[in-house]
């Protein structure tokens, strides 16, 4: 059953254990997996082109992702000359609690994820002037880049996090319903974190 708060579904999503965390804690692997989840199956050469990487590096890290069960070959698209890859899971969940066992690797993974999210925002910012012309006037008002400053206790921050996930889970794609006519793929990114204190002068 899906987790009602986070939308996590063990049949479709993966919870990272320490082995999976170590396998995924590499910036290119995070980007490759994200690309396959966002845009669907692709070949190593296509992924290399899209991400500005060498095909050798892309092929190596795809094999590592396959070895640890994050991706698999797409038999409907593959040929003798080209292997197509697809994501096994819809999403990934990782407990943000870092301890002695996972501190270094967990930090590497979270920094790779943060960089991937930043790239998505920058990609959108790079074409923001063209959104009305490319997608239509209604789509400009459907997008946002916003931040909100709040003073919260840890308990209220956790409650806010849970409420945000509840809302997003209601809008997530459903397997039993086709997308409405005119719908486009959207990505919602949630970042909720305490501000670092200013350094002492």
C-alpha positions as CSV (number, residue, x, y, z in Angstrom):
1,X,0.0,0.0,0.0
2,X,1.2,3.5,-0.7
3,X,2.4,5.6,2.2
4,X,-0.5,8.2,2.6
5,X,1.9,10.9,3.7
6,X,4.7,10.7,1.3
7,X,3.1,8.9,-1.6
8,X,5.7,6.2,-1.3
9,X,4.6,2.9,-2.8
10,X,6.9,-0.1,-2.2
11,X,5.6,-1.7,-5.4
12,X,6.8,1.3,-7.5
13,X,9.4,3.2,-5.5
14,X,12.6,2.2,-3.8
15,X,13.8,2.8,-0.2
16,X,17.6,3.2,-0.2
17,X,19.5,0.9,2.1
18,X,23.2,1.4,2.7
19,X,24.2,-0.8,-0.3
20,X,21.8,1.1,-2.6
21,X,23.0,4.4,-1.2
22,X,26.6,3.6,-1.9
23,X,25.7,2.5,-5.4
24,X,23.8,5.7,-6.1
25,X,26.1,8.2,-4.4
26,X,27.7,9.4,-7.6
27,X,26.6,12.6,-9.4
28,X,26.4,11.1,-12.9
29,X,24.4,8.1,-11.6
30,X,21.9,10.4,-10.0
31,X,21.6,12.4,-13.2
32,X,21.2,9.3,-15.4
33,X,18.5,7.8,-13.2
34,X,16.7,11.2,-13.0
35,X,16.9,11.5,-16.8
36,X,15.4,8.1,-17.3
37,X,12.6,8.7,-14.8
38,X,11.7,12.1,-16.3
39,X,11.9,11.4,-20.0
40,X,11.6,7.6,-20.3
41,X,13.9,5.0,-21.9
42,X,17.0,5.9,-23.7
43,X,20.3,4.5,-25.0
44,X,23.7,5.1,-23.5
45,X,24.7,7.3,-26.5
46,X,21.5,9.4,-26.2
47,X,22.1,9.9,-22.5
48,X,25.7,10.8,-23.1
49,X,24.5,13.5,-25.6
50,X,21.8,14.8,-23.3
51,X,24.0,15.1,-20.3
52,X,27.2,16.2,-22.0
53,X,29.2,13.2,-20.9
54,X,31.3,10.6,-22.8
55,X,29.6,7.5,-23.9
56,X,32.2,5.4,-22.1
57,X,31.4,7.1,-18.7
58,X,27.7,6.8,-19.3
59,X,27.9,3.1,-20.3
60,X,30.0,2.3,-17.2
61,X,27.6,4.0,-14.8
62,X,24.5,2.6,-16.5
63,X,26.0,-0.9,-15.9
64,X,26.5,0.0,-12.2
65,X,22.9,1.2,-11.9
66,X,21.7,-2.1,-13.6
67,X,23.9,-4.2,-11.3
68,X,22.2,-2.6,-8.2
69,X,18.7,-2.9,-9.6
70,X,17.9,0.7,-10.3
71,X,17.5,0.3,-14.1
72,X,16.9,-2.5,-16.6
73,X,17.0,-3.1,-20.3
74,X,13.9,-2.2,-22.2
75,X,13.3,-5.4,-24.3
76,X,10.6,-3.7,-26.4
77,X,13.1,-1.1,-27.8
78,X,16.5,-2.9,-27.7
79,X,18.3,-4.2,-30.8
80,X,21.5,-6.1,-31.4
81,X,23.3,-2.8,-31.9
82,X,21.7,-0.7,-29.2
83,X,20.6,-1.3,-25.7
84,X,17.8,0.8,-24.3
85,X,17.6,1.4,-20.6
86,X,14.6,2.3,-18.4
87,X,14.2,3.0,-14.7
88,X,12.9,0.2,-12.5
89,X,11.3,2.5,-10.0
90,X,9.2,5.6,-10.1
91,X,11.0,7.3,-7.2
92,X,13.5,7.0,-4.5
93,X,13.2,7.6,-0.7
94,X,16.1,8.2,1.6
95,X,16.0,8.9,5.3
96,X,17.7,12.2,5.8
97,X,19.1,11.1,9.2
98,X,22.9,10.7,8.8
99,X,24.7,8.6,11.3
100,X,28.2,7.1,11.7
101,X,27.4,4.3,9.2
102,X,26.0,6.4,6.3
103,X,27.3,10.0,7.1
104,X,29.9,10.3,4.3
105,X,28.0,8.4,1.6
106,X,24.7,10.0,2.5
107,X,26.2,13.4,2.3
108,X,27.6,12.6,-1.2
109,X,24.3,11.3,-2.4
110,X,22.3,14.3,-1.0
111,X,24.8,16.8,-2.6
112,X,24.4,14.9,-6.0
113,X,20.6,15.2,-5.7
114,X,20.8,18.9,-4.8
115,X,23.0,19.6,-7.9
116,X,20.5,17.6,-10.1
117,X,17.6,19.7,-8.7
118,X,19.6,22.9,-9.3
119,X,20.3,21.9,-12.9
120,X,16.5,21.4,-13.5
121,X,15.8,24.9,-12.2
122,X,18.5,26.5,-14.2
123,X,17.4,24.6,-17.4
124,X,13.9,26.2,-16.9
125,X,15.3,29.6,-16.0
126,X,17.3,29.5,-19.3
127,X,14.2,29.3,-21.4
128,X,11.7,31.2,-19.1
129,X,11.3,34.0,-21.6
130,X,10.1,31.5,-24.2
131,X,7.6,29.7,-22.1
132,X,4.5,31.6,-23.4
133,X,5.6,31.3,-27.0
134,X,6.7,27.6,-26.7
135,X,3.9,26.3,-24.5
136,X,1.1,28.8,-24.7
137,X,0.2,31.8,-22.5
138,X,-1.6,29.7,-19.8
139,X,1.6,27.8,-18.9
140,X,3.5,30.8,-17.7
141,X,1.1,31.3,-14.8
142,X,1.2,27.6,-14.0
143,X,4.9,27.7,-13.1
144,X,6.7,29.2,-10.1
145,X,10.1,29.7,-8.6
146,X,9.4,30.8,-5.0
147,X,10.9,30.7,-1.6
148,X,9.3,31.4,1.8
149,X,11.1,32.5,4.9
150,X,9.6,31.0,8.1
151,X,10.7,30.5,11.7
152,X,9.8,27.0,12.8
153,X,10.4,24.5,15.5
154,X,11.5,21.0,14.3
155,X,8.0,19.7,15.1
156,X,6.3,22.3,12.9
157,X,8.9,21.9,10.1
158,X,8.1,18.2,10.1
159,X,4.4,18.9,10.0
160,X,4.8,21.3,7.1
161,X,6.9,18.7,5.2
162,X,4.2,16.1,5.7
163,X,1.4,18.5,4.5
164,X,3.4,19.3,1.4
165,X,3.8,15.6,0.6
166,X,0.1,15.0,1.1
167,X,-0.8,17.7,-1.4
168,X,1.8,16.5,-4.0
169,X,0.7,12.9,-3.6
170,X,-2.9,13.9,-4.7
171,X,-1.6,15.4,-7.9
172,X,0.8,12.6,-8.8
173,X,0.2,10.5,-11.9
174,X,-2.1,7.5,-11.5
175,X,-1.7,4.2,-13.3
176,X,-5.5,3.7,-13.6
177,X,-6.2,7.0,-15.3
178,X,-4.8,8.4,-18.5
179,X,-3.6,12.0,-18.4
180,X,-6.2,14.7,-19.3
181,X,-6.0,16.1,-22.8
182,X,-3.5,18.9,-23.0
183,X,-1.6,17.8,-19.9
184,X,2.2,18.2,-19.8
185,X,4.8,16.5,-17.7
186,X,5.6,18.7,-14.6
187,X,8.3,18.2,-12.0
188,X,7.7,19.5,-8.4
189,X,10.8,19.9,-6.2
190,X,10.5,20.4,-2.5
191,X,13.4,21.8,-0.5
192,X,12.8,22.6,3.1
193,X,15.9,23.2,5.2
194,X,17.1,25.5,8.0
195,X,19.2,28.4,7.0
196,X,22.9,28.2,7.9
197,X,23.9,30.8,10.6
198,X,25.9,33.8,9.4
199,X,29.6,33.4,10.2
200,X,30.9,35.5,13.1
201,X,32.8,38.6,12.1
